[in-house]
């Protein structure tokens, strides 16, 4: 288990500072697939909730396009790439969150490989929203429309050799052979990771393998 204490401390301090001047804080956690975004987001929310600061995690993955649409567009084998998401719908969701009103958001059911509408209720009373996803700070349109909507931006930087190993291990954990796992990762996951590494916008905070950098 990776110890995220230093990262959580640094982020929670910044969030508390922001809360002094605004009712709702929206945090973006960016990183390539396999970088640990989901773990960091969940641990940060857990810490804030333990400290009586209500916080919720909203994953970008709820905006995956349905497999039927991907098949029609010829993108099924690229599922997870930026163009396989409803990016405009995701931007609209974040704009809605900025209003401070109640918002209903989708989530992604990984075992069933599909998005589930209306699955996350973000009440107006929730002061901290943590949004995590590969492309929340991607320097490509229309994702760039998100940049001005965040109060705090965080990027997890993991070197490509480590990302490659993690992404292959993901497929190994699904009982694929080493050769099959490597093919699956190299055909889609690793190119998506490289795209994030190459095209991430500057963030307020960047964490590397050894902590903040």
C-alpha positions as CSV (number, residue, x, y, z in Angstrom):
1,X,0.0,0.0,0.0
2,X,1.5,3.4,-1.1
3,X,1.7,5.9,1.7
4,X,-0.1,9.1,0.5
5,X,0.2,11.0,3.8
6,X,2.4,13.8,2.5
7,X,0.3,14.3,-0.6
8,X,-3.0,14.2,1.4
9,X,-1.6,16.7,3.9
10,X,-0.5,19.1,1.2
11,X,-3.8,19.0,-0.6
12,X,-6.0,19.2,2.4
13,X,-4.1,22.3,3.6
14,X,-4.6,24.0,0.2
15,X,-8.3,23.1,0.2
16,X,-8.9,24.5,3.6
17,X,-7.2,27.8,2.5
18,X,-9.5,28.0,-0.5
19,X,-12.6,27.3,1.6
20,X,-11.9,30.5,3.6
21,X,-13.0,32.6,0.6
22,X,-15.6,30.4,-1.2
23,X,-18.4,28.0,-0.5
24,X,-17.5,25.3,-2.9
25,X,-14.0,24.1,-4.0
26,X,-13.6,21.9,-7.1
27,X,-10.3,20.0,-7.3
28,X,-9.1,18.3,-10.5
29,X,-6.8,15.3,-10.2
30,X,-5.1,14.4,-13.5
31,X,-2.9,11.6,-14.5
32,X,-2.2,8.9,-17.0
33,X,-4.0,5.6,-16.7
34,X,-2.3,3.6,-13.9
35,X,-1.0,6.7,-12.2
36,X,-3.1,6.3,-9.0
37,X,-5.6,9.1,-9.5
38,X,-8.6,7.1,-8.1
39,X,-6.6,6.1,-5.0
40,X,-5.5,9.6,-4.3
41,X,-9.0,11.1,-4.8
42,X,-10.6,8.5,-2.6
43,X,-8.0,8.9,0.2
44,X,-8.3,12.7,0.0
45,X,-12.1,12.6,0.3
46,X,-11.8,10.1,3.2
47,X,-9.5,12.4,5.1
48,X,-11.6,15.5,4.5
49,X,-14.8,13.7,5.6
50,X,-13.0,12.4,8.7
51,X,-12.2,16.0,9.5
52,X,-15.9,17.0,9.2
53,X,-15.4,18.6,5.8
54,X,-17.9,17.0,3.4
55,X,-16.2,15.9,0.2
56,X,-17.2,13.8,-2.8
57,X,-15.4,12.1,-5.6
58,X,-16.8,12.5,-9.2
59,X,-15.0,10.4,-11.7
60,X,-14.6,11.5,-15.4
61,X,-15.2,7.8,-16.4
62,X,-19.0,8.2,-16.2
63,X,-18.7,10.0,-19.5
64,X,-17.4,7.0,-21.5
65,X,-19.4,6.7,-24.7
66,X,-21.5,3.6,-24.9
67,X,-20.0,0.6,-26.8
68,X,-22.7,0.8,-29.4
69,X,-21.6,4.3,-30.3
70,X,-18.0,3.4,-30.3
71,X,-18.7,0.5,-32.6
72,X,-20.6,2.8,-35.0
73,X,-17.7,5.3,-35.0
74,X,-15.0,2.6,-35.3
75,X,-13.5,3.5,-31.9
76,X,-14.2,0.4,-29.9
77,X,-10.5,-0.7,-29.9
78,X,-9.5,2.7,-28.7
79,X,-11.9,2.9,-25.7
80,X,-10.4,5.1,-23.1
81,X,-8.8,7.5,-25.5
82,X,-10.0,11.2,-25.3
83,X,-12.2,10.9,-28.3
84,X,-14.2,8.0,-26.8
85,X,-15.7,10.2,-24.1
86,X,-18.6,12.7,-24.1
87,X,-16.1,15.6,-23.4
88,X,-18.7,18.3,-24.0
89,X,-21.1,16.7,-21.6
90,X,-18.4,16.4,-19.0
91,X,-17.5,20.1,-19.4
92,X,-21.2,20.9,-18.9
93,X,-21.3,18.9,-15.7
94,X,-18.3,20.8,-14.2
95,X,-20.0,24.1,-15.1
96,X,-23.1,22.9,-13.3
97,X,-21.0,22.0,-10.3
98,X,-19.6,25.6,-10.3
99,X,-23.2,26.9,-9.7
100,X,-23.2,25.3,-6.2
101,X,-26.6,23.7,-6.9
102,X,-27.4,20.0,-6.6
103,X,-26.0,18.0,-9.5
104,X,-26.7,14.4,-10.6
105,X,-23.8,12.7,-12.4
106,X,-23.1,9.4,-14.1
107,X,-20.6,6.8,-13.1
108,X,-18.9,3.9,-14.8
109,X,-19.6,0.3,-14.0
110,X,-16.3,-1.4,-14.9
111,X,-17.5,-5.0,-14.5
112,X,-20.3,-4.3,-17.0
113,X,-18.2,-2.0,-19.1
114,X,-20.8,0.7,-19.3
115,X,-21.8,4.1,-17.9
116,X,-24.7,4.4,-15.5
117,X,-26.7,7.6,-15.7
118,X,-28.0,9.4,-12.6
119,X,-25.8,7.4,-10.2
120,X,-24.0,10.1,-8.2
121,X,-25.9,12.8,-6.3
122,X,-23.9,15.8,-5.4
123,X,-25.9,17.9,-3.0
124,X,-25.7,21.7,-2.9
125,X,-24.4,21.4,0.7
126,X,-21.2,19.6,-0.4
127,X,-18.4,22.1,-0.2
128,X,-15.6,20.0,-1.8
129,X,-15.8,18.1,-5.1
130,X,-12.8,16.0,-6.2
131,X,-12.9,15.3,-9.9
132,X,-10.5,12.6,-11.2
133,X,-9.7,11.5,-14.7
134,X,-7.1,11.0,-17.3
135,X,-8.0,14.1,-19.3
136,X,-9.2,16.7,-16.8
137,X,-6.1,18.8,-17.6
138,X,-5.5,17.7,-21.2
139,X,-4.2,20.4,-23.6
140,X,-6.6,19.4,-26.4
141,X,-10.0,20.8,-27.3
142,X,-12.6,20.6,-26.0
143,X,-10.9,19.4,-22.8
144,X,-9.1,22.8,-22.5
145,X,-12.5,24.4,-21.7
146,X,-12.1,22.8,-18.2
147,X,-9.0,24.7,-17.3
148,X,-10.7,27.8,-15.9
149,X,-13.3,25.8,-14.0
150,X,-11.0,24.2,-11.4
151,X,-10.1,25.8,-8.1
152,X,-7.1,23.5,-7.5
153,X,-5.4,21.3,-10.1
154,X,-3.2,18.3,-9.3
155,X,-1.2,16.1,-11.6
156,X,0.3,12.7,-10.8
157,X,3.5,12.2,-12.8
158,X,4.7,8.6,-13.1
159,X,7.5,7.8,-15.6
160,X,6.5,5.9,-18.7
161,X,8.5,2.7,-17.8
162,X,6.6,2.5,-14.5
163,X,3.3,3.2,-16.2
164,X,3.9,0.6,-18.8
165,X,4.7,-2.0,-16.1
166,X,1.5,-1.1,-14.1
167,X,-0.7,-1.2,-17.2
168,X,0.6,-4.6,-18.2
169,X,0.1,-5.8,-14.7
170,X,-3.6,-4.7,-14.9
171,X,-4.2,-7.2,-17.7
172,X,-2.1,-9.9,-16.0
173,X,-4.5,-9.6,-13.0
174,X,-7.3,-10.5,-15.4
175,X,-5.5,-13.8,-16.0
176,X,-4.1,-13.0,-19.4
177,X,-0.7,-14.4,-20.4
178,X,2.3,-12.1,-20.3
179,X,2.3,-11.8,-24.1
180,X,-1.5,-11.1,-24.3
181,X,-1.3,-8.6,-21.5
182,X,1.5,-6.8,-23.2
183,X,-0.4,-6.7,-26.5
184,X,-3.5,-5.3,-24.8
185,X,-1.6,-2.6,-22.9
186,X,0.5,-1.6,-25.9
187,X,-2.4,-1.4,-28.3
188,X,-4.4,1.2,-26.3
189,X,-3.5,1.8,-22.6
190,X,0.1,2.8,-23.1
191,X,-0.7,5.2,-26.1
192,X,-3.3,6.8,-23.9
193,X,-0.9,7.2,-21.1
194,X,1.7,8.7,-23.4
195,X,-0.8,11.2,-24.7
196,X,-1.5,12.4,-21.1
197,X,2.2,12.7,-20.3
198,X,2.9,14.6,-23.5
199,X,-0.1,17.0,-23.4
200,X,-0.9,17.8,-19.8
201,X,-1.5,21.5,-18.9
202,X,0.5,23.1,-16.1
203,X,-1.0,22.2,-12.7
204,X,-1.0,23.9,-9.3
205,X,0.5,20.8,-7.7
206,X,2.4,17.9,-9.3
207,X,3.3,14.8,-7.4
208,X,5.9,12.3,-8.5
209,X,6.9,8.9,-7.3
210,X,8.8,10.3,-4.3
211,X,6.2,13.0,-3.4
212,X,5.7,16.6,-4.4
213,X,7.9,18.0,-7.1
